[in-house]
Amino acid sequence: MKKNKDNPQNQKLKIVVPNKGRLYDPSISVLRNIGLDFEIDERKLSSSVANFDLEIIYASASNIPEYVQDGIVDMGITGLDLVQEKLAKVTVIEKLHYGKTRLTIAVPEESHFKTIKDLEGKRIATCFPNLTRKYFQQKGIKAEIVEVDGAVEITPVLGLVDAISDLSSSGSSLRINKLRAIDVILDSEAVFIENKHLSIEKQKIIETLKTRMQSVLNAQRKKYIMLNASEKILEKIKQVAPGLSAPTVMHLSQPGMIAVHSVIDASDTWRIVEELKKMGATGILIIPLEKMVA
């Protein structure tokens, strides 16, 4: 489906996001966190942004890669798994670090299948036929790919197939259905994609959105730490919490004491705090960052 380039309504920048599912809430949060002011009406399929020349479209995540590819919209947020499954000719301009999942090969717990080579000549059920077929071809394994529409986990129980290829975030769904993973086809997450044939004017506008988005994503992966310590251990503190380039150091009214402010990786927060405490740091305060422009 191609858009009508002569339609003046197509000149307004458009972004499409999932209208439901696991990517909906975090995608809306990202758009709000980058400063976009919009209201959501469940009866409408779109929202106008009050403080940016942008329209937000809500659509099925599986259709988003094609909408962006065909220029119906300029950019979108969807899963990397869907972009690759649809063979969409789009540009992935940012990984968003949420909606993480894996496209996994799983077999019945009681089966004798141990490795992917054991599936030679077997039937594999999946909602991702393109990715699954490509995977088996790359492995040099001949298998019959059976495309199904939802409820993939039940197909081995029904005796329809020998194994499945399906998304798994925590593995709990596999365990509930007495399946076990034997290999991973793809690690997926939400991605920000754009049409490959945008005008220079639209590219400049999207660059502004991209900068805002990167600042929010950078902030989510960092924490701001403040602490008091003896000036004698400053060099040790710098080694543990070096900051973006260097920590901020301020002398306190008490002689020989300093306050140190720094930025640390959120995933490493507790290790760093424990090391600082062992050094003798006190009054340690951790603050979330809202935005961070590198």
N, C-alpha and C positions, 0 to 999 in steps of 0.2 A: 504494500500500500504506500503510495507516494503522495506527498502533500502538494497542494496547488501553490506554486511559487508566486502567482499573480495575486493571491489573496492578501490584502493589506493586514489582516489580523495575524498573519504568519510572521510579521515583522517584530512582534513583541517576543521577548525572550521567554522560553518555556522550559520548565523542568518537570519531569515526571517522577513520582515516588510511588512505592507500593501502597495499595489501598487497604491492605490488611496483612495479617501474618506477623512473623517474628521480626521483620525489618521495618514495620510501619512505625511503631513508637520511637525507636532510636533515630529513624530518619527524620521524623518531625522534630525531634529534639535538636538534631544537628542544625536544621534550618532555622529554628528559633534561636539557638545559641550563636549563630553567625549574624544575628541582629535583624532577621527578617520579621516584619510585623504583618501577620495574616490571621484570619479567622477560619475555622473549619466548620462547614455546614454539611452534616452527613447526607443531606438531600441533594447536594451538588457534587459534581465530579471535578471541580477545580476551585482554587482560591486565588484571589488577587492579592498581591503584596502591596501594602500601603506605602512603604518607604523605599521601594526598589522597583524598577521597571521590569517586573517578572510575574509570570503566572505559574502557579503550581497545579499540575495535573495529577490525579490519582488514578492508578490503573493496576491491573494484575502484574505482579513482579515478573511473571514469565513472558509477558508481552513487551516489557520495557526495552529490552535490547533491540527488538525490531523497530519500535517506535523511534528510538534514537538513531538507529542506522538509516532509516528511511527519511529522516528529517521532519517527521511529524512533530517532534519536539527537539530542542537543541541539546539537552542533557538529561541525565537521569541517575537515579540511585537504584541499584538492584544487586543481586548476588553474582559473584564471579562465576559460580557454577552455571548460572543461566546464560550469562554472556558467552561462555565457551560452548555450552550445549547447543545454543541457537546459531553458533558459528557467525556471530554478529560482527560486522565490520564497523567497529566503533573504537574510540580511543579511551583507554582506561587512564584517567588522569589523577586518581587518588584512591588508595585503599583506606577504608574508613574504620577498620579495627573493631567492628562489631558484627553481630550476625555470623560469628565463626562456626563453621561446620565442616564435615568431611564427607566426600562421596566415597563410600566404603564397600568393599566386596565382603559379603558375609555368607556363612553357610550354617546349616542346622548344627546345634551343639553336639548331637549324637552321631553326626556323619563322620566318615573316615577322611574327609578332605582336610589336609594340613596346609598345603601351599597352593598358590594360584595354578601351578602346573597340573594339580589334580583335577582341575576343571576342564581339561581337554575333552572336547566333544560333548560337554554338558550344556544344559539350558540355564540361562541367566535372566531373571526378571528385573526390569528397571524402568524408571521414568526418565532416564537419561541415556537413550540409546546411542547417541552420537559419541558422547564421552566414553561410554562403556565399550562400544565397538572399537574405537580408536585405541583404548587401553589394551584390549586383548590382541589386537593386531600388532601393537608395538612389542608385546610380550611373545609374539609368535605362537599364540595359542588359538586354536580354532574352537569357538564356542557359539552356540545359537543364542542370539540376543532377542529376548521376548519383551516387547514394549507393553507396559501396563499403565493404567491411569489411576494412581493412588493405591493405598493399602498393599504396598509391595511386600511387606513383612509376612503377610499371610500366605503368599503363593507357594513357599516350600511346604507348609503344613498341608495345603490342599493337594500336594503332589504334582503341581503344575511345572515346577522347575527344581533345579538342584541347588541353586544359589541365587543371591540377589545383589544388585548394585543400588545402594540407596544412601540418602543423607543421614548422618548420625552426628549429633552434637556431643552428647555425653556417653552414649553407648547404652543408656537405660532402656531405650525402645528395643534394641537388639536383645538385651537380656530378658526382657519381659516376654518376647516372642521366641525365646530359646534359640537365639542365633549368636554366632560369634564371628568377629571380624578376622579376616586373614590377610587383607591388604587394603591400601588406601589409593584411590585413583586421583583425588584432588583435594587439597586444602582450600576451602572457600571462605569468603567473607563479603560483606557489603562493599561495593565499589561505586565511585562517582565516574560516570562515563559521559562522553560527548560525541556529537556527530562529527565525522571527519571532514565535512565540507562547509564549515561555518564561515560567514563573512568576517573580515578583519574587525569590523565594529563589534560583532557579537563575541569574538574571541577576546577582545579587550575587556568586555563586561564580565565574561566568565572568569577571566584572570583575577578580577577583583573578588569574585565569589570564592575562587580557589584559595586566594591568600587568606581570606577570612576563615575558610574551612580548615586550612592547615594550622592556623593559630589556635583554633578550638581543639583540634586533634592533638596538637603538640602539648597543650595545657593538660589534657586528660591523661597524658602519659607521664606527667611530672607533678611534683609536690614542692611547695615552698617550705623550707625548714628554718627555724630561728632557734638560737640557743645561746646560753652564757657559758663561758669557760675561762680558764686561766690562759693568759697570753702565752705561757710557756708551751702549750700544746697546739698552738695555731697551725704549725706545719703538719702535724698529724691529722688535724681536722680537715685541712685542705686535701689530704690524700684520700680521706673517706668521703667528703662532700665537696668536691672541687667546683661545683656550680657550672654554669654555661661556659664561662671563661675563667672566672675567679670569684670566690665568695666576697660578699660585702662584710667588712670588719669595722666595728665601731668600739671605741674605748668607753668603758663605763666609769661612773664616778668613783667606784671602788678601785684603788690602785692595783694594777696587774691583771684586771679582769676586762674581758672584751665580750661584745655581742657579735655573733656571726650569723649572717643570713645567706642562704644558698638555695639552689634548685637541684632536686634529686629525682631519680627515676622512681615513679610511683610503685613499680613492681619490686623495688629494692628497699622500700621505706623501712621495714622493721629490722632488717639486717643492719642498716646504717644507724638507726636509733640505738640498737644494742651496742654497737661498736663505740658510738659517741658516749654513751653512759659509762662504759668501761674505762674510757679515757678520763672521765671526770666532768663531762659536760652536764649542765643542769638547765632547768627551765626550758626544756625542748618543746617546741611548738610546731605542729605540722598543719599547714594551711593548703587547701586545694586552690589550684589556679583556674581562672576563668578563661583567659586567652593568653597566648604567648606567641609573639611574632619573632621568628628567628632572625 
